[in-house]
Amino acid sequence: GDYAPEQLLRIVEQQAEEHEYHLGEGARQALLGYFARLPKGPSFGNGRTARQTFEAMVERHAGRVAQLPDPSTDDLTLLYPSDLPDSA
């Protein structure tokens, strides 16, 4: 069945942990808002939604970190609200 935004957030947190990322300041709230705003279509609210969101965040994070002259460990591992894909 469908997951609530909180459950989707938990999946993202698990994904992040598996890949040694952490959610930075504001990221949890941003994710909850993001999931709450997504159109509730047939594909919404399953684990895939959360995984795709995490993957999109990692891609945007990589692009962001690539611009940094001397990224710290935090830079490399923390996902921020700015890494969220633009909401639909």
Residue frames as qw, qx, qy, qz and C-alpha x, y, z in Angstrom:
[[0.000, 0.884, 0.467, 0.000, 0.00, 0.00, 0.00],
 [0.258, 0.805, -0.056, 0.532, 0.94, 3.65, 0.11],
 [0.580, -0.230, -0.413, 0.663, 3.39, 5.02, 2.57],
 [0.140, -0.962, -0.210, 0.101, 2.94, 8.25, 4.46],
 [0.328, 0.854, -0.276, 0.296, 5.62, 10.95, 4.00],
 [0.480, -0.698, 0.497, -0.186, 7.14, 9.90, 7.35],
 [0.900, -0.060, 0.427, 0.066, 7.59, 6.35, 6.11],
 [0.703, 0.658, 0.020, 0.267, 9.11, 7.52, 2.83],
 [0.045, -0.885, 0.385, -0.256, 11.49, 9.67, 4.87],
 [0.730, -0.464, 0.499, -0.062, 12.50, 6.60, 6.87],
 [0.898, 0.301, 0.253, 0.199, 13.30, 4.72, 3.65],
 [0.408, 0.836, -0.176, 0.322, 15.47, 7.62, 2.48],
 [0.377, -0.776, 0.458, -0.213, 17.24, 7.60, 5.86],
 [0.884, -0.167, 0.434, 0.052, 17.90, 3.86, 5.54],
 [0.760, 0.582, 0.093, 0.273, 19.21, 4.31, 2.00],
 [0.094, 0.906, -0.296, 0.287, 21.44, 7.14, 3.16],
 [0.626, -0.603, 0.482, -0.108, 22.81, 5.04, 5.99],
 [0.926, 0.124, 0.326, 0.146, 23.56, 2.11, 3.68],
 [0.647, 0.616, 0.067, 0.444, 25.51, 4.41, 1.39],
 [0.584, -0.308, -0.228, 0.716, 27.20, 6.28, 4.25],
 [0.033, 0.492, 0.161, 0.855, 25.38, 9.54, 3.72],
 [0.148, -0.436, -0.660, 0.593, 23.66, 11.61, 6.39],
 [0.052, 0.799, 0.474, 0.366, 20.77, 14.03, 6.20],
 [0.320, 0.121, -0.228, 0.912, 22.05, 17.52, 6.98],
 [0.059, 0.358, 0.476, -0.801, 20.24, 20.31, 8.74],
 [0.444, 0.399, 0.035, -0.802, 16.74, 20.86, 7.42],
 [0.241, 0.197, -0.825, -0.472, 16.82, 17.86, 5.09],
 [0.035, 0.271, 0.946, -0.175, 14.27, 15.79, 7.02],
 [0.259, 0.592, 0.402, -0.649, 11.73, 18.62, 7.05],
 [0.276, 0.494, -0.429, -0.704, 12.42, 19.33, 3.39],
 [0.123, 0.045, -0.955, -0.266, 11.88, 15.67, 2.50],
 [0.148, 0.434, 0.807, -0.372, 8.61, 15.50, 4.43],
 [0.301, 0.632, 0.104, -0.707, 7.37, 18.57, 2.57],
 [0.199, 0.385, -0.698, -0.569, 8.60, 17.19, -0.73],
 [0.032, -0.133, -0.987, -0.086, 6.81, 13.86, -0.27],
 [0.200, 0.538, 0.623, -0.532, 3.66, 15.64, 0.93],
 [0.298, 0.625, -0.106, -0.714, 3.61, 17.75, -2.27],
 [0.055, -0.173, 0.864, 0.470, 4.19, 14.92, -4.73],
 [0.646, 0.038, -0.243, -0.723, 1.13, 14.13, -6.85],
 [0.554, -0.156, 0.759, -0.304, -0.59, 11.08, -5.41],
 [0.658, 0.350, -0.455, -0.488, -0.63, 9.05, -8.61],
 [0.979, -0.067, -0.131, -0.139, -0.59, 5.26, -8.88],
 [0.762, 0.279, -0.387, 0.437, 3.20, 5.22, -8.62],
 [0.104, -0.696, 0.334, -0.627, 3.28, 7.47, -5.57],
 [0.618, -0.525, 0.329, -0.483, 3.98, 6.35, -2.08],
 [0.993, -0.058, -0.083, 0.064, 5.90, 3.18, -2.60],
 [0.701, -0.523, 0.218, 0.434, 9.48, 2.41, -1.74],
 [0.631, 0.349, 0.332, 0.608, 10.57, 3.24, -5.27],
 [0.022, 0.935, 0.165, 0.315, 9.49, 6.87, -4.79],
 [0.536, -0.818, 0.178, 0.111, 11.81, 7.13, -1.78],
 [0.773, -0.168, 0.378, 0.481, 14.71, 5.38, -3.51],
 [0.487, 0.612, 0.317, 0.536, 14.43, 7.53, -6.63],
 [0.160, -0.968, -0.034, -0.190, 14.37, 10.64, -4.46],
 [0.678, -0.619, 0.280, 0.280, 17.48, 9.49, -2.61],
 [0.725, 0.145, 0.398, 0.543, 19.28, 8.75, -5.89],
 [0.264, 0.828, 0.234, 0.435, 18.35, 12.17, -7.25],
 [0.393, -0.915, 0.089, -0.004, 19.67, 13.79, -4.07],
 [0.759, -0.356, 0.348, 0.419, 22.96, 11.91, -4.36],
 [0.598, 0.458, 0.360, 0.551, 23.37, 13.03, -7.98],
 [0.030, 0.928, 0.114, 0.353, 22.70, 16.66, -7.16],
 [0.619, -0.752, 0.175, 0.144, 24.97, 16.41, -4.13],
 [0.783, -0.046, 0.335, 0.522, 27.78, 15.04, -6.31],
 [0.397, 0.688, 0.264, 0.547, 27.38, 17.94, -8.73],
 [0.269, -0.943, -0.018, -0.195, 27.43, 20.41, -5.86],
 [0.728, -0.583, 0.248, 0.261, 30.47, 18.90, -4.15],
 [0.753, 0.281, 0.281, 0.524, 32.35, 18.78, -7.47],
 [0.190, 0.869, 0.091, 0.448, 32.29, 22.61, -7.44],
 [0.538, -0.837, 0.098, 0.005, 34.02, 22.80, -4.06],
 [0.372, 0.745, -0.533, 0.150, 37.78, 23.39, -4.11],
 [0.216, 0.319, -0.839, 0.384, 38.47, 21.40, -0.94],
 [0.692, -0.397, -0.305, -0.520, 35.44, 19.42, 0.26],
 [0.261, -0.417, 0.727, -0.479, 35.39, 18.29, 3.88],
 [0.028, -0.100, -0.993, 0.051, 34.07, 14.95, 5.12],
 [0.278, 0.493, 0.570, -0.596, 30.82, 16.70, 5.99],
 [0.371, 0.512, -0.283, -0.721, 30.60, 18.18, 2.49],
 [0.268, 0.241, -0.865, -0.349, 31.02, 14.70, 1.05],
 [0.149, -0.178, -0.966, 0.116, 28.50, 12.92, 3.26],
 [0.159, 0.432, 0.561, -0.688, 25.75, 15.41, 4.17],
 [0.091, 0.454, 0.689, 0.558, 22.64, 15.74, 2.02],
 [0.023, 0.285, 0.312, -0.906, 20.86, 19.09, 2.30],
 [0.449, 0.622, 0.504, -0.396, 17.46, 20.45, 1.24],
 [0.277, 0.718, -0.317, -0.554, 19.15, 22.01, -1.80],
 [0.075, -0.267, 0.914, 0.296, 19.94, 18.48, -3.04],
 [0.501, 0.385, 0.715, -0.299, 16.26, 17.62, -3.34],
 [0.238, 0.277, 0.654, 0.663, 15.00, 17.42, -6.91],
 [0.257, -0.016, -0.009, -0.966, 12.66, 20.25, -7.84],
 [0.378, 0.242, 0.815, -0.366, 9.25, 19.11, -6.73],
 [0.201, 0.352, 0.791, 0.459, 6.75, 18.18, -9.37]]
